[in-house]
Amino acid sequence: MAALTEEQTLIQDQAKSWAVEQAPVQAFRQMRDSGIAQRFDNTTWSSMVELGWTGILVAEEFGGSNLGYLTFSVILEELGRQLTASPLFASALVGATALNIAGSPAQQQALLPKIVDGSEILTLALEETPRHAPEQIALSAQTKGDGLVLNGQKTFVSEGMAATTFIVAVRTTGGITLVLVPAQAPGLSREALATMDSRGYAQLNFDNVAVAGDAILGTLDQGGEPLQAILDRARAGLSAEMLGTGSQAFDMTLEYLKTRQQFGRVIGSFQALGHRAASLFTTMELSRSCAEAALQAIDAGADDVPLLCSLAKCRVGEFLHEMSNQLIQIHGGIGMTDEFDAGFYLKRARVLETMYGNRSYHRDRYATLLGF
């Protein structure tokens, strides 16, 4: 981990203790088996709100603490370790970021305090196909007076069944526009999607959904650039969660190598497995450096944020993909059973790898940003 301030270290320790004691992976298993539609526990969510985590990216004038993305990342990493399900990332990072970047003072005043107190769950409705393609948004929005009328679909909307308001990326005459749409808007319907990671995703259907002009986030037709800025911050935060998921998978594997015996010896003493563990550790630490560089660049307002965010999402994705595979392979038969937690990490890894762009997407974007 990068050199943290005393405050960040305290928050990290708090998050680690809370996640292990209050929301461990066993609690995720219970939530999955309960079949709850929103796919997270209300008590867990309320506890996060009480801890103040929902206000880390919100200015003090709106009830937040404005501690920055690196501070938020230490929490996301610990939640990633325990696979803790909640709307924290979707609402308090992505939603709050969208308002900070593109929201008007009135929109910020109306929604940011509610994000902080947990009464509002604000999530981004972006994807229209299984593949991340923000440049190809097709959901149409026709002007009507000073407002818009929306028709089309969004899919794989994170926390879509629990959200109270959606930030919808739509195609307008002159480009991309971001629009705030209440979940209860006439003409808007949603249905839950079953995914391998047992989280809360939804498909949204817009049938002549009318929104007023003051629901536009930013400027009409000018939402493409703010959207990319929002997505980059989402990618950096997601990289921190992915790092936590992969780090926990590494710790589980290392513990198994130290305790599992075969042929009268612990299997970690076999050279081939020792080399494999060393290689995974090296990849993990390189990935951590990439993720931290992106988060620190965001907090510093650096010019190379897009480049570093694509690098982080790609490199951490590579580590998580390989680590989740090795978690299963090294554990052998038990790793394939539902009774063992390894499968949860593999399934979550595959979803996290694709969210906001997979490795191929970000390799191409990274090269394009460098002029290749």
Order of alpha helices (4+ residues) and beta strands (2+ residues): alpha-alpha-alpha-alpha-alpha-alpha-beta-beta-beta-beta-beta-beta-beta-beta-alpha-beta-beta-alpha-alpha-alpha-alpha
